[in-house]
Amino acid sequence: MGMPYNHFSREEYAERQHKTRRSLAAMELDGLLLFKIEDMYWLCGFESDGFCIFSNMFIGTEGALTHLVRPADLGNVNYSSCCDDVRISLDSETTTRSSAIKEMLQSHGMEGKRIGIQVDTMGLTPRLFLEIQAELDGWCDLIIADDFIREIRLVKSPHELEYLRKAGKIMDRVMNDVIGATYPGAFEGDIYATFYDSLFRQDADLPAHIPPFGSGESALNLRYTSGRKDVLQNDQVTLELGLAYRRYHTACMCVVLTGPDINQRHLDMHAVSVEALVAVQEKMRIGNTVGDIYAAYSDTLINSGFEDSLLSVCGYTMGATFPPTWMEQPLIFSGNPTRLEENMCFFTHMIMNDRNAGLSMAVGEQAIITRGAPEIITQAPREPVIQMPR
């Protein structure tokens, strides 16, 4: 196969571009300036982490599709993107990104037209946005666009679901490897090494953010922190692992308890977290809302006497994402009105942190919404995971 090295067919990309142009026309926009790398990847296959400095793409209702990138990204564009129109924005003290954008828009006859711009993305800094506003003021109508491509991406195509299932199978094997490497006396750095070694050997991609896990007091941290230590006896190790296959992410979560002594409250928390996961998955049906999923989680914890351990979010949708995070909207929180549709995909984590006692427990799995019960694509241990001293 020659370049570009795409992960989807030209026909699928063309259909995605058609959906985008149709939405733009419905919003009475003549085109859209994209800065969200996930949307660029979805529309044409472009893969790069250079968006953290600058990367722009334009899609017009009349057929225009143009990359505007730094010279450093030319290799990635040619390698990965099916978009043939590539322009250069030089790194220079004498030219600006906004002037390069205006020049590109001018070549497409966009003067006086209504141009949408993405702002809900880490690919556009406030400073660059203000610069673009000033550059295009009076030349065209610059409109803050809704995050509509992300909403289209919520429902996955059959090929996208294949990648998610593949990622899920790898995730389950990786989780088993990591659990096996987690025991009293194990060095956290060796546990991380097992994780990365296992995923790379199975052709998976790096996760979009560093998986958070820790032992002892750091087991309650829900984000990565630096500094490794040894796992102790009578310890707790939170494993929130994620990886991707062709950028499509899956995650799985559990807590490893180390002996010889196991805290009964830990076991009680595990039982409630599993009960909550079952309740949540029963709500993952077409027509229910994301808020209904959260209610199943919160009701279970409250009815079991663990209201103090409630988090305000119990999961989020999963798909193709780039650093710094694998999380996308919609987050699963109280009252979220987003309706579940077939072929959406969600990671749900039943996290319980008893900060007064210093105890953590969680189970988390990923599932695809189907016409019936959800299809579980990552499997968390439903029984307590206990590792004794060796």
N, C-alpha and C positions, 0 to 999 in steps of 0.2 A: 504493500500500500504506500503510495506516495503522499507527499504533503498536500494539504494539511492533514494532520493526524486527528481526525474528529472521532468522537465517541458516539455520534448519532448520524443518521443518514441526512443527505442534502434535503430530502423531501420533508423530514421532520423539522429541520431548521426553517425551511420555507413556510411550513404551516405555523410555526411559532411567530415568525415575522409577520405573517398575514394577520394573526390574531392581534398582534401589537398595533399594526397599522389600522385595523378595524376599530380598535379601542380609541386610538388617537383621533380618528375621524369622528367618532361619536362624541368626543370631548371638544370638537371643533378646533383641534390643533393640527398644524401643518407638519410638525416634526417634534422630536424629543431628543434632548441632550442627556445621555446616560453617563452616570458615574459609578453605578453599582456593578461591581465585577460579576456578581452572581447572575445579573440579568444579561450582561454581555456573554458570559459563558453559555447561558441558556439559548440566546439568540443565534450565536455563531460559533461557539466552541472555544472562544478565546480564554486562555489560561495564563495568568501572570500574577505575581504579587506586587508588580510595579505600580498598581493602582494606589498604593500607599503614598506615592509621590505625585503621580499624575497619570491618568488614562481617561480618555473620553471617547464616546461613540455617539454617532448621530444616526437616527432612523427617521426617514421622512415618509409621509403618507403616499407620495408618488413613486416610491421605489428606492430612494436614496438609502444607502447603508455604508457608513464611513467610520473607520478607526482614525483617531488622532492620538498618537502616542509619542513618547520620548524615543530617541534612537536606541536606547538600551533595551527597549521592548520589541524591536523589529524582529528579532529571532523568534520570540514567542508568538508574535502575530502570524508570521509566515508558517510556523510549525503547527499552530493549533486552530487558527480561525479560518472559516470558510468565506469571510468577507474579503473581497478583492481590492477594495478601495482603501488604501492606507496612506495617511498623511503624517507628517512629522512636526512635532512641536519641540523646537530646540531648547536645550538648557542654556540660557543666555541672559546677560544683563541688559541687552538692548531690545529684546522682544519679550512679550508676555504670553502666558497661556491664553488669556482672554482674546488677544489679537489674533492668535492662531485659530481659535474657535470661530471668531467673526469671519476670518478669511475663508474657512471651510464652509460656513453657512452661506456666505456670499456666492461661492461656487455652485451652490445648490439653489440659488435664486430665492433665498429666504428673507431678503430685505422686505420689511413691511408685513411679514407673516407672523402668525402666532406660534411661538416656539415654547414647548414645555421643557422644564428642567427638573431633574431628580435632586431632591435635597435630603431625603431620609436615607442617607448612606454615608459610610465612613470614607468613601472615595472622593468626597467633596468637602473641603475645609470651608469654614465661614469666610476666611480671607479671600479664597478663590471665588466663592459665590459673589461676594461684594464686588470683586474685580470684574466678573462677567456682567453683573448688573450694570455697572458703570459703562463698560465697553459697548453694550448693546442698547443702552438707553436711547430712545428716540429712533433707533434703527430698525427694531422689530419689537413685537410684544412678547416679553419674556414672562411665562406663566409658571408658577409653582405647580408641578404636576402631582396628581395622586400617585401613590405607590402601587399602581395597578398591575404592573408586570409581576410583582411578587404575588399578588392575589391570583393571577392566572397560573403561576407556577405551583400553587398549593395542590392542585389536582395533577397527579403524576401520569405520564404516558406509560404504556406497557413497557417500553424500553427503559424508562427511568425506574420503574418498579423492579425490573430485572437487576439493575445495579444495586438497588436498596436491599433486595433479597440476598444478593451475593455478599454485600457488606455485612449483612446480619449473620450469615453463616461463618464468615471470617471472625466476626466479633465474638461469637459463642466459643470458637476454638481459642481465641486469644484470651478471653476471660478465664477459661479453664487453665491455660498455661500460667496466668498471673496468680490465680488462686493457689496453684501448686507451688509457686515461688514465695508465698506469703505465710510465714510461720515465725514463732518466737526465735529471735536471734538473727533473722534475715535483715539485710541492709536495704533500706528503702530504695537506694540507687540501683541495687540489683533487681528489685521488683520492677522499677521503671525500665531497666534494660531488657528484662524479659518481655515486657509489653511491646517495646519498639522492635526488638528482634523478631518477635512472633508475627507482628503485622506486616513488616517488610518482606519476610520470607513467604508470605501468602499473597503478595502483589496488591496489598492495600495501600492507601494513601495516608500520609500524616493527617491527624485530626486538625481541624481549623483552630482549635486552641489546646493548650497543654491540659491533658486530663488531670483534674484535681483528685489527689488522694493523699491520705496521711494517716498516721497512727497516733495513739494517745490523744493529747489535746488537739493536735492538728487534724484529727479525724473529723472534727466538727467544721473544718474550713470547707466552704463550697467553691473555693477558687484556689488555684495553684499558689503555693508559697515556696520560697527557696530554702535550701538547707535540708540535708538528708540525715536520718538517724536510724538506729536499729529498732526493729519491732520487739516489744517486750513480751514477757509472759503476762497472762491476764490482760491482754491488750485488745484494742479495736482498730481495725484498718478499713477505712472507707475507700472503696474502689468505684469511681465513676469514670468508666472508660468509654472512649469513642474513637472511631476510625472511619475512613471513607474508602469507597471503591469508585473510581472515576469521579471523585469529588462528592459522591452521594453518601451522606453520613448516617451511621447508626450508632447507638449508645446502649450501654447496659450498666446496671448498678447493683452493688451488694456491699455488705459489710462482713469482713472476716473477723471472727472472734477467736482469740488465742487462749489456750488453757495454761495450767490445768484447771483453774477455777473460772467458771462462767457465771456472770451476774444474771440473776433471774429476771431483773428488769430488762436487760438486753433481750432476753428471750420473749418477754411479754411484748416489747416494742416490735420485735420481728414479726410476731403473730399478727399484730395490728397492721403493720405495713403491708403484709401479704393480703390481709383482708381488704385493705384499702385498694390495693392493685386490682384485685378481682372485681371490686365494686366499680372502679374506674373503667375497666375493660368492658363491663356489662353496659356502660353508658356510651361506649364508642360505637354508635349506630347512626346511620344516615338520618338526618333530620334533627338529631339532638344538637345542642350547642356546645361550644368549648366550655362555657360556664357550667353546663350540666356535668361535665367531666370533673371540674374542680369541686362542685358540690358533693359528688360522691366521695372524693378524698376527704374533704373537710368534715362531712357528716360522720364518716367512719371514725376519724380521730376524736371528734367531739363526743360521740356516743360511747367511745371506749375510755374516756377520761384523759385523753392526751391532747386537749385543746392547746395547752401551752407549747406543744411541739409543732403546731401548724406553721407552714410557710405560706406566703401569699401567692406562690406559683407552684404548680405540681407538674410542669412539663411544657412542651412547645413542639411546633412542627419541625420536621427534619427533612432535608433535601440536600441539594448541591450548595455548599457554602465555602467561603474562603476566610482566612484569618481576618480579624482576631477571634471570631466566635463561630461555633456550629449552631447556635440558637437563631431561630428566625421567628417572626411574628406569624400567627398569633401565639402569644404565651397563654398558658392555661391558667386563668385567674378567675375570680368570682365575677359572675355577670357577663363574661365575654360573650357577645351575641353571635359570633361567627358560627355558621351552620356547617355541620359535618357533611361532607360529600364523599362519594365513592372514590377511592384511590388517593385520598389524602393520607398523610403519614405523620404519626406523632410518637414522640418519646415521652413517657409518663414516669415520673420518679416520686415514690412515696417516701420522702425524706422526713425523718423524725429526729430532731436535735433536742435533747434534754440538757439545756445549758446549766441548770442548777446542779444536776448530778454529773455533768460532764460526759454524757453518754450519747452516742450517735447510732442510728439504724436507718437502713433504707433498702428498698428493692426498686429496680427500674427496668422497664422493658419497652421495646419499640413495636408499633403495630400499624398495619395498613387498614384503612377503613374499607370494608367490603359491603356487599348487599346483605350479609348476615353478620355473624360474629367477626370481630376483628382478626386479621391474620397476624399472629405474633411472629416477628422476624428476629428478635433477640430474646434469649431465654435467661432470666435471672434465677438463681437457685431459690426454690420455694421453701426449702428446709434451712434452718440456721447453718451457716458455714462456720465450722469450728476446726481449728488447726492446733494440735497439741505439740508440746515441745518434742524435738527430735533427739 
